Amino acid sequence: MANNFDIEQIRKDFPILDQQVNGAPLVYFDNAATTQKPQVVIDALNKYYTLDNANIHRGLHTLAERATTGYELTRTKLKDFLNAPSTDQVIFTSGTTAGINLVAQTYGRANFNAGDVILVSNLEHHSNIVPWQMIAQETGAEVVVIPVDEVGVLDITAYKGLLTNRVKFVAVNHVSNAIGTINPIKQMIELAHAVGAKVLIDGAQSVAHFEIDVQALDIDFLAFSAHKLFGPTGVGVLYGKRELLEAMPPYQGGGEMIKEVSFSGTTYNELPYKFEAGTPNIADVYAFGFALDYLKSLPKNAVWEQEKALLDYATEQLSQIDGLRIVGQAPEKIAVVSFVIDGVHPQDIGVLLDKFGVAIRTGHHCAQPLMTRYELVGTCRASFAFYNTKSEIDLFVKALKRTIMMLS
């Protein structure tokens, strides 16, 4: 654990953690699905609705100006968080899925043709598979899969072989939500750019764990969600290179995304508003800024060091359980442990663990092609955040052993 990282104080910042579930202390190990929110985010949401609630950008009254200032301040914080060149390249969406669909339906429709190839990895969440299948079907392009090996590492040699001049786009996650693998995105981006392909990075699972510098990585597009970054649900972020965003047509029509409207024709707004039609999720964007502030207040590298310690400890403890097999053992991974137990369905394990107050995720984790690759119906997934502790892992392991005995 990092110096000056007071885990007890950190846990007090997250009020939801201090409760009993089914008569036992809550052990929340479902952080890959959504992270919990610090009190400052909850307070910010309450403050907005109590004092500042108004529509943004066009109003001239005080409440509208305060709401606009708070909303746009979060955009500025995100620019700094990502080291983006400008706030204009930070677009608010409803989530990672919305950001990926925006790129597929705008950049894809304008640039993909019959015979083009879109490379998608076998580690992807359905959100980074289905939109590309949809646009491929519409344009005549082809979706080709980057394979993954037995331990959960993408086959970079195979990837290099797939990168022909037919490849126009690569869609890959930074981190696998199902098994935690960290992909070598800098190398993958460089290789894709060498053949003229553009790259979208699904950052949903990486932004909460380590810093991402979009300029250093030369990222074309990056999509992620606030709710996996200790912020509210219903908010997403899409970063894109300016020249790409400016060339893309609007995704939706309506208010805010226009300059002039007439029945003879319409002209569109500048970035980022061209892609932000209608009244946005103002309150949650405002509160998201406080989540970013909270993360910035933590000691540098503390999050990564704490989570790495949790991953190592959980892996060690779980590996000692007879009949348990960890799925996905890449050398580089975040604090996620997916596992199966011989002769026991993952859903049964999840239901019984909940009776002991332990919250994990079971199933295919919206990554059915990956489960098919490993000939599994699903796994049990325990995913950790910096507010989790080794003592919680001990409770989890104890409950898991009791669960296995009950199901044997």
C-alpha positions in Angstrom: 0.0 0.0 0.0 1.2 3.5 -0.8 2.5 5.8 1.9 -0.1 8.2 3.3 -2.9 6.1 1.9 -5.2 5.8 4.9 -7.6 3.0 3.9 -9.9 3.5 6.9 -10.4 7.2 6.0 -10.8 6.3 2.4 -13.6 3.8 3.3 -15.4 6.5 5.4 -15.5 8.6 2.2 -17.8 6.0 0.6 -21.0 5.7 2.8 -22.5 2.7 1.0 -19.7 0.5 2.2 -20.7 0.9 5.9 -23.8 -1.4 5.9 -25.0 -4.9 6.5 -26.3 -7.1 3.7 -28.2 -10.2 4.8 -26.9 -9.8 8.3 -23.3 -9.6 7.3 -20.9 -6.7 6.6 -21.1 -5.8 2.9 -18.1 -6.9 0.9 -18.4 -5.2 -2.5 -16.4 -6.9 -5.1 -18.3 -5.8 -8.2 -16.3 -2.7 -9.1 -15.8 -3.7 -12.7 -19.6 -3.4 -13.2 -19.8 -0.1 -11.3 -17.8 1.7 -8.7 -19.2 3.2 -5.5 -19.4 7.0 -5.1 -17.6 9.1 -2.5 -19.7 11.4 -0.3 -18.4 14.5 -2.2 -20.1 13.2 -5.4 -23.4 12.5 -3.6 -23.2 16.0 -2.0 -22.5 17.6 -5.3 -25.6 16.0 -6.9 -27.7 17.2 -4.0 -26.3 20.7 -4.2 -27.0 21.0 -7.9 -30.6 20.0 -7.6 -31.0 22.1 -4.4 -29.4 25.3 -5.6 -28.4 25.4 -9.3 -30.9 23.3 -11.3 -31.4 25.0 -14.7 -30.9 24.3 -18.4 -27.5 25.2 -19.7 -25.7 27.3 -22.4 -28.7 29.4 -23.6 -30.1 30.9 -20.4 -29.1 34.4 -19.2 -30.4 34.1 -15.6 -28.1 33.4 -12.7 -29.1 29.7 -12.2 -28.5 29.0 -15.9 -25.1 30.6 -15.7 -24.2 28.6 -12.6 -25.3 25.4 -14.1 -23.4 26.1 -17.3 -20.3 26.9 -15.4 -20.4 23.7 -13.4 -21.1 21.6 -16.4 -18.3 23.0 -18.5 -15.9 22.9 -15.6 -16.2 19.1 -15.6 -15.2 19.2 -19.3 -12.1 21.2 -18.4 -11.2 18.8 -15.6 -11.6 15.9 -18.1 -9.3 17.7 -20.6 -6.6 17.8 -17.8 -7.4 14.2 -16.7 -6.7 12.9 -20.2 -4.1 15.5 -21.3 -6.4 16.2 -24.2 -5.3 19.2 -26.5 -8.5 21.1 -25.9 -11.9 20.9 -24.2 -13.5 20.9 -27.7 -12.4 17.3 -28.1 -14.2 16.1 -24.9 -17.7 15.1 -25.8 -20.3 14.1 -23.3 -22.4 11.0 -24.0 -24.6 8.7 -21.9 -21.8 6.1 -21.5 -19.1 4.0 -23.1 -21.6 2.2 -25.3 -23.0 5.5 -26.6 -19.5 6.8 -27.5 -18.6 3.6 -29.4 -21.9 3.7 -31.3 -21.4 7.4 -32.1 -18.0 6.6 -33.7 -19.3 3.6 -35.6 -22.4 5.4 -37.0 -20.6 8.6 -37.9 -16.9 7.9 -38.7 -17.8 4.4 -39.9 -20.7 5.3 -42.2 -18.6 8.1 -43.7 -15.4 6.0 -44.2 -16.1 2.3 -44.5 -16.7 0.6 -47.8 -17.2 -2.9 -49.2 -14.1 -5.0 -48.6 -12.7 -2.9 -45.8 -11.7 -4.6 -42.6 -12.5 -3.7 -39.0 -10.3 -5.5 -36.5 -12.0 -6.3 -33.1 -10.3 -8.3 -30.4 -11.6 -11.5 -28.8 -11.4 -9.8 -25.4 -14.1 -7.2 -26.2 -17.3 -6.4 -24.3 -20.4 -6.7 -26.5 -20.5 -2.9 -26.7 -17.3 -3.0 -28.7 -18.4 -5.8 -31.0 -22.0 -5.3 -32.0 -21.8 -1.6 -33.2 -19.0 -2.7 -35.6 -21.0 -5.7 -36.8 -23.9 -3.3 -37.5 -21.9 -0.8 -39.5 -20.1 -3.6 -41.3 -23.4 -5.1 -42.4 -24.5 -1.7 -43.6 -21.4 -0.7 -45.5 -20.1 -4.1 -46.7 -17.1 -4.0 -44.5 -15.9 -7.1 -42.6 -15.2 -7.6 -38.9 -12.1 -9.7 -38.3 -11.1 -11.0 -34.8 -7.7 -10.5 -33.1 -7.2 -13.9 -31.3 -6.4 -14.3 -27.6 -4.3 -17.1 -26.1 -5.0 -19.5 -23.3 -3.9 -17.2 -20.5 -5.8 -14.2 -21.8 -3.2 -12.3 -23.8 -3.9 -11.0 -27.3 -1.8 -12.6 -30.0 0.2 -9.6 -31.2 2.0 -11.7 -33.8 -1.4 -12.6 -35.3 -2.4 -9.0 -35.0 0.5 -7.9 -37.0 -0.4 -10.4 -39.7 -3.9 -9.1 -39.9 -2.8 -5.5 -40.4 -3.0 -5.3 -44.2 -4.0 -2.2 -46.2 -7.6 -3.4 -46.1 -7.8 -2.6 -42.4 -9.4 0.7 -41.9 -10.2 0.5 -38.2 -9.2 -1.3 -35.0 -11.5 -1.5 -31.9 -9.9 -2.8 -28.8 -10.3 -2.4 -25.1 -7.5 -1.1 -22.9 -8.5 -3.6 -20.2 -10.7 -6.7 -20.4 -13.8 -6.4 -18.2 -14.1 -10.2 -18.1 -10.6 -11.3 -17.1 -8.7 -8.1 -16.4 -6.0 -8.3 -19.1 -4.2 -5.1 -19.8 -3.6 -4.8 -23.6 -0.5 -3.1 -25.0 -2.5 -0.3 -26.6 0.5 1.9 -27.4 2.1 -0.8 -29.5 -1.3 -1.7 -31.1 -2.0 1.9 -32.0 1.5 2.4 -33.6 1.1 -0.8 -35.6 -2.4 0.2 -36.8 -1.3 3.7 -37.7 1.5 2.3 -39.8 -1.1 0.8 -42.2 -3.3 3.9 -42.1 -5.9 2.5 -39.8 -7.7 4.5 -37.0 -8.1 3.1 -33.5 -10.9 3.3 -30.9 -9.9 2.4 -27.4 -12.6 1.2 -25.0 -11.3 2.7 -21.7 -14.2 1.7 -19.5 -12.1 -0.6 -17.4 -8.8 1.3 -17.4 -9.6 4.9 -16.5 -10.3 4.0 -12.8 -7.0 2.2 -12.4 -4.2 4.3 -14.0 -3.5 7.5 -15.9 -4.2 7.7 -19.6 -2.5 10.4 -21.7 -4.3 10.5 -25.0 -1.5 12.5 -26.7 1.3 10.3 -25.5 -0.6 7.2 -26.7 -1.6 8.9 -30.0 -5.2 7.8 -29.4 -7.7 8.5 -32.2 -10.8 7.8 -30.1 -11.3 6.9 -26.5 -14.7 6.1 -24.8 -15.4 5.5 -21.1 -18.1 6.0 -18.5 -18.3 8.1 -15.3 -20.0 5.4 -13.2 -16.9 3.2 -13.5 -14.8 6.1 -12.4 -16.5 6.8 -9.0 -19.0 9.2 -10.7 -22.7 9.0 -11.4 -24.4 6.7 -13.9 -25.7 8.1 -17.2 -22.6 10.0 -18.2 -19.9 9.0 -20.7 -17.0 10.6 -22.4 -15.8 10.4 -25.9 -12.4 11.9 -26.8 -11.4 12.2 -30.4 -8.7 13.8 -32.5 -9.9 17.2 -33.7 -9.5 16.5 -37.5 -11.5 13.2 -37.2 -14.3 14.8 -35.1 -14.6 17.8 -37.4 -14.9 15.6 -40.5 -17.6 13.4 -38.9 -21.3 14.1 -39.5 -23.5 14.7 -36.5 -24.9 11.6 -34.7 -28.2 13.1 -33.6 -30.2 16.1 -34.7 -31.9 18.6 -32.3 -31.2 21.5 -30.1 -27.6 22.7 -29.2 -26.0 20.8 -32.1 -27.0 23.5 -34.6 -25.9 27.0 -35.6 -28.8 28.0 -37.9 -32.0 26.1 -38.8 -34.3 26.8 -41.7 -36.4 24.6 -43.9 -34.0 25.4 -46.7 -31.1 23.9 -44.8 -29.3 23.6 -41.4 -25.8 24.4 -40.4 -24.2 22.6 -37.5 -22.5 23.8 -34.4 -18.8 23.6 -33.6 -17.1 20.9 -31.5 -18.0 19.6 -29.0 -21.6 20.7 -29.3 -22.1 19.2 -32.8 -22.3 15.8 -31.0 -24.3 16.9 -27.9 -27.9 17.3 -29.2 -30.7 18.1 -26.7 -30.6 18.7 -23.0 -27.7 16.7 -21.5 -27.4 14.9 -18.2 -26.4 18.2 -16.5 -26.6 17.2 -12.8 -24.5 14.0 -13.2 -21.9 15.7 -15.4 -21.6 18.4 -12.7 -21.2 15.8 -10.0 -18.7 13.8 -12.1 -16.3 16.7 -11.8 -16.2 16.1 -8.0 -15.3 12.5 -8.6 -12.3 13.6 -10.7 -11.3 16.0 -7.9 -11.5 13.2 -5.4 -9.3 11.0 -7.5 -6.8 13.8 -8.0 -6.6 14.2 -4.2 -5.3 10.7 -3.7 -1.5 10.1 -3.3 0.1 9.5 -6.7 0.2 5.8 -7.6 -1.7 4.9 -4.4 -4.6 3.5 -6.3 -2.5 1.2 -8.5 -0.4 0.0 -5.6 -3.4 -0.8 -3.4 -5.2 -2.6 -6.1 -2.1 -4.6 -7.1 -1.7 -5.7 -3.5 -5.3 -6.8 -3.4 -5.0 -8.7 -6.7 -1.9 -10.6 -5.6 -3.4 -11.5 -2.2 -6.8 -12.6 -3.7 -5.0 -14.7 -6.4 -2.8 -16.4 -3.7 -5.8 -17.2 -1.5 -8.1 -18.4 -4.3 -5.4 -20.6 -5.8 -5.4 -22.7 -2.7 -9.0 -23.7 -3.0 -9.4 -27.2 -4.5 -11.3 -27.4 -7.8 -11.0 -23.6 -8.4 -9.5 -22.4 -11.6 -8.7 -18.8 -12.4 -9.6 -17.8 -15.9 -7.3 -15.2 -17.4 -3.8 -15.1 -15.9 -2.1 -12.5 -18.1 1.2 -11.2 -16.7 -0.3 -7.6 -16.9 -3.8 -7.3 -15.5 -5.9 -5.1 -13.3 -7.5 -6.1 -10.0 -10.0 -8.6 -11.4 -10.1 -12.3 -10.7 -12.4 -14.5 -12.8 -12.8 -18.1 -11.8 -14.7 -21.3 -12.2 -15.2 -24.2 -9.8 -15.4 -27.8 -10.9 -19.0 -29.0 -11.1 -20.6 -25.8 -9.8 -22.5 -23.3 -11.9 -21.3 -19.7 -11.4 -24.8 -18.4 -10.8 -25.3 -20.7 -7.8 -22.0 -19.4 -6.3 -23.1 -15.8 -6.7 -26.5 -16.3 -5.2 -25.1 -18.0 -2.1 -22.2 -15.6 -1.6 -24.8 -12.8 -1.5 -26.3 -14.5 1.5 -23.0 -13.9 3.3 -23.0 -10.2 2.2 -20.5 -10.7 -0.6 -21.3 -9.0 -3.9 -19.5 -10.5 -7.0 -20.6 -10.7 -10.6 -21.4 -14.0 -12.4 -22.2 -14.9 -16.0 -20.6 -14.1 -19.3 -19.9 -10.5 -18.4 -21.2 -9.3 -21.8 -18.2 -11.1 -23.3 -19.8 -14.2 -24.8 -17.2 -14.6 -27.6 -14.5 -14.8 -25.0 -16.4 -17.3 -22.9 -16.9 -19.4 -26.1 -13.1 -19.2 -26.7 -12.6 -20.8 -23.3 -15.6 -23.2 -23.6 -17.3 -21.7 -20.6 -20.9 -20.6 -20.0 -19.5 -17.9 -17.7 -17.3 -17.2 -14.7 -17.5 -15.8 -11.2 -15.7 -12.4 -11.2 -14.4 -10.6 -8.1 -13.2 -7.1 -9.0 -11.5 -4.7 -6.5 -11.2 -1.0 -6.0 -8.8 0.9 -3.9 -11.3 1.1 -1.0 -11.3 -2.7 -0.7 -9.2 -4.5 1.9 -7.4 -7.8 2.5 -9.7 -8.5 5.4 -12.6 -8.3 3.0 -10.8 -10.8 0.8 -10.6 -13.1 3.8 -14.3 -12.8 4.4 -14.9 -13.5 0.7 -12.7 -16.6 0.7 -14.3 -17.9 3.9 -17.8 -17.4 2.4 -16.7 -19.0 -0.9 -15.4 -22.1 0.9 -18.7 -22.4 2.8 -20.6 -22.0 -0.5 -18.6 -24.7 -2.2 -19.3 -27.1 0.7 -23.1 -26.3 0.5 -23.1 -27.0 -3.3 -20.9 -30.1 -3.2 
